[in-house]
Amino acid sequence: MADDSSFSLKFSMLPGQYNTGDRDHTLPVSVTRVRAGYAWEHHWLDSPMFEAWVYQAKFVEDFDGAARAYGWDRPDSSFKYAEPNLQKNLQPLESRHGQQAGLANAASPYTNLWYGHDFRWVGVYSATEQFALSNGFEVDYRPPLRDNRGHYPAIQPLGAPAPGYYVSQCPGIVNKGLPDWDQRKYADAETFPYIVLPNQFMQMGARIGDVGLAVHPLTGRSKAFAFADTGTVGHLGESSSYLYKSVSGGQGNAGYVTFVIFPGSNWYRLNAEGLDQAGAIDFRVSGSLMLASVQNPDEFPLLMAYGGDLSRLRHAQQLIKQGKKPPKPANFDLMVNALKPFDYAPQQRLFD
């Protein structure tokens, strides 16, 4: 139980400034770093044997990579190159406030789309007309869609996952052998459990393809995930539609969810390829939960039950050192159950 053990879990604040919530109402978030196996303390190995980051954040549903994420209806059929008009009666996922407002989420800065051409397409694959013609795919060359490079969004053809919708891209590549204008190249937010990798996490060593676990603190619903999108500085909680629905049950974004990140868990891959099924992601998480050898393994689900709140964990650790038992959080067993599929078993009997 002693915190000064040579191989016990040790807890500290992860550097950085983080927040959660929707774009207009953000709240601060603290992230706790958990490490064990401190060879790095002896200056010959700059990496712990076990590392995880734990925090709570609110879900924000992300559709990047989904085949139906973005589109803009085209009522006319006056195409330059005699292609059939596939852009009719579209119902893009990013259209809660209308198709044009939703499409702005694929542009940077989003405020500049529809007000000139000083923007760049980031959420959809784009190209010049000439490049598209030379490579056998179509772009939507309507004038308002031309960005500051002369690019227009690519349209999915017949036979694609969602003909007529734009090619929605994300950094999570599940089939690197396909061209960038093929929708099947990217992790689909409707079928792939992913979260957005913020820049500050990248600075701390996380990368696309690293994996983790999301657990609902009230119901215990859980799902393994991978990082497969970027685009924020320190904003946490942005998750694929599939992950959001799997964990929240589609009950909205208002509540907090506990996230566990395993930075560096995807060290042998360059991207998310091969992680396109939840089972594959679960296997990687199992490889990250190496808690059997530490002396205080149950403090890990305890931290999860506290939502990553390091001050509450510190208080519980003080009670344990004094030979006392801390109050058992109501959701502690939910966190334990979420970890059991990955070969975790309680060992310390903290509460009985």
N, C-alpha and C positions, 0 to 999 in steps of 0.2 A: 504493500500500500504506500510505501514512502515515496514522495515525489522526487527525492534525490537519487532514486535507484538508477543504476547504469542502463537499465533497459525497461523503463516505464514510459507510459504516454506522458508527454509534457505539452503544456498548453500556453499559447501566447496570442496576442492580437496580430492579425495579418495587416501589415502596413497598407495604407491607402485610404481613400475616402469613397464610401459606397452608399448607394441609395436604392430605393425601390418605390413602386407605385407607377401610376400612369404619368404621361408626359407633363401634365400640368400640376400634379399633386404628388411630389416625391417626399419620402421619409428616409432618415438616415438608417444605415445598417452597419452593424459590427460583424466582422468575420473572425472566427477563432481558428488558429492554426494548431493542428495536432501533429506531433512528431514523436518518433521513437527510433532507437538505434543511432546514437549520436556519434558516429565515427567522424562526422564533420567537425565536432568540437576539438578534435585532435589535429585538425588542419591538413589531414592527408586525404580526406574524401569529403567533397563539398556537397553531400547529399545524404539525407536521413534514409534509413531502411524503410520507414513507413511515414507517410505524410498525408494528411487530409485537411480540408478546410470545411468548416461547419457554420451555417448561418440560416436565418429565416428571411424570406422575401415573399412578396406578393406576386402571383402569376400575372404576367402580361402576355396575351396570346400573340404568337408570331407565326406568320404564314409564309415566310420566305422559303423558297424551294418547292412549295406546293404548286401542283400543275394548274390549279384554278385560282392562284393568288391574285393575279392582276389581269385586267382587261378593260377595254373601252369599246362599247358598241359602235358599229359603223353601219348606219342604215343604208347608205348608198352602195352601189356595186361598180363604181367607176374606177376599177383598178387599172394601173398602167400596163400591167403585164398579163392581163386576162386570167388571173387566178380566181378561183371561186371565193366568194365572200363568206368566210367562216366566222366573222365577228358580229354575229347577230344573236340577240337574246342571251347575252352573256350574264352570268351571275357570279362575278369574282368575289372571293372571300374578303378581300380588302375593299369593301364597299359599304360599310356601315353608314357612312355619311355621304354616299354617292360614289359612283365609279371614279369620277375625276379626283375627288378628295382622297379616295383610297389609293389611287395610282400615285399621288404625290409622295406616299411613303416609300416608293421605289426610286425617288429622285433625291439628290443632295445638292444644295439644301432643299428640303421639301417645300419650303415656302415660295420658291422661285418658279416651280412648274406652273404653267398657265399664265405667267407674267413675264414673258420673254424667253430667252434661250440660255440664260446664265445659270445653268444647272448641269448635272451629270447623272446619267442613269447608273444606279448602283444595285438596285434590287431586282432588275431584269437584265437579261443579256441584250446588248445593243450593238449595232454596227452601222456603217454607212450603206447607202443603197448599192453602191458599186461592189462592195465586199460581199453583200448578201447575194447579189446576182451572180457573182463569180463562184460562189460556194453552194448555190442551189437552195437557198432558203429565203424567206420573205420577211421584210420589216414593214412596220406601219409608218409610212412616210408622210402622214398628215402633218402639216407645218408646225402646229403647237408642240409636237413631240420631238422636234430636233433639239438635241442638247448642244452644249458649247464645243463639242468635238465634231458635230455634224452627224451624230449617231441617232438612230431610231430604234425603238424596241422590236425585238424579233418575235414573230408570230409562230405558234405551234401549228404544224401542217396536219392534214388528214393522216390518221394513223398514230399521231402523237397521243400522250395521255389526256390532253385537253385541247383539241383543235380549236383555233381561234383565239385562245388566251395567249398572253405574252409568256415568253420563256422566263420563269422565275428562278433566279440563281441564288446560291448561297455558298459559302466557303466549304461546306461539308460535301465532299465529292464521294459518291458511292460507286461510280463507274468511270474511271479516268480514261478509259479507252474511247469514250464518245466525244464528239466535238462539243465545243462550248454552247452551241445553239441547240443542242438536243436536251429536252427537258429531263430525260431519264438519267442524265449525268449527276443530278443534284439530289441531296437528301430531301425527301418530300415531307413537308411539315404535317401533312395529314396522316402519314403512316410511320414516320421516323421520330423516336423520342429524343429531342435535342434541346439544349438551352444555348443562349447567346453568350459568347465569350467576350467579356469586357476588356478593354485595353489594359486596365490596371492588373487584371489577372494574368494577362500575357507577360507583363513586366515582371510578375512574380514567378513565372516559369510554366504557366498552363498553356496549352496549345489545342488547336482543333483536333478532335479525335479523342482527347482525354475524357474519362468517363466519371460518372457519379451516380448518386441515388437521391430521388426526391420522395419525401414521405409527408403525407398529410397528418398534422399533429393531432387532429380530432378523430379521424376515422382509421388511420393507419394504412390507408391506400398508398401504395408505393410503386415506383417504376424506376428502373435504371435508364440512364441517358448518356449521351455524348455531347460534347461541344461541337456544333456544326454551323454556327452563324456568328457574325461579328457586327459591330456598328455602334457600340456604346463605349463610354469612358469608364464609368464605375457603376452603371445601372445594373441591378440584379433582378432576376425573376422572369426575364423575357424567355419564353419557352414555346416550343412547337405546339401547334394545335393538338397533335396526338398526345403529347406528354401532359398538356394542360387538362385534356378531357379524361385521360387515364387516371390522374391523381385526384383532381378536383371533382370528378364525376359530372363536369359541366355545370357546376354550381356557382360559377362566377369567379371574379378575380379579387373579391374583397378580402378573403382570408389569407393568412400567412401559411407558407409551406416550408418545411425544413429541407435544406439542400446539403448534401455532402459531396465535396469535390475531391477527386484523387489526382492531383497535378502530376504530370509525368507518367501517368498510367498507360499512355499510348506511345511510349518512347520508341517502339520498334516500327511504327507506321508513320507515314507522312501525312495522312489524312484520315477521313472516316470510312474509306473503302474497306469493305469487309465487316463493317458494323451496321449494315443496313437492316438487321433484324434484332429485335429486343433480346432474343436468346444469346446472340453473339455479344451484345453489350453486357448482359448479365454475367457471362463468363469472364469478361475483363474485370468487372467489379469484384467478382469472387477472388481473382488474382491480386486485388488491391487490399483486401481485408485480411492482413497478416497480423491478427491480434492474439493468436494463441500463445505467443511467447512473452508477451508483456506482462508486467506484474499488476497492472490496474486496468484490465480490458473493459470492465463494466462502466468505467468513467466515460467511455466513448458514447454508448447509448444514453448515458445520463446527460452529457452535453447536448446530444440531439434532442432529448426531452426538454431541455432548457432553451431550445431554439438557438443554440450557439452562444448563449449569454455566459461569457467567461466569469463575470462577477458572481453569478449564482453558483457556478461550478466551484469557484474558489471557496465560497462559504461552505459548500458541502464537503470539500476536501479538508477544511479546518475541523469540521465535526468528526470526520473519519479519523484524523490524526489524534483527536482527543478521545478516541475509543467510543464515540457516539455514532448513532445512525441518523443520517439526514432524512428529512421528510421525503417520502416517495412521490415523485411527480405522477399525476393521474395518467399521463400518456407514456410512462416509462416502458411498460410492457408492449405498447404498440411499436416503439422504436426497436426493442429487442426482437419482436416478431418480424419486423422489416429486415433485420440483419440475418436472421436465422437461415434463409435460403442460401446465404453466402458463407455457410460453414461457421457462423459465429454462435457461441453458446455462453450464457452467463457463467461466471466463475466465482465472483467475490462475495455474493450474498450480502449486498449492501444494506438491505432493508429488513432482513429476517434472520 
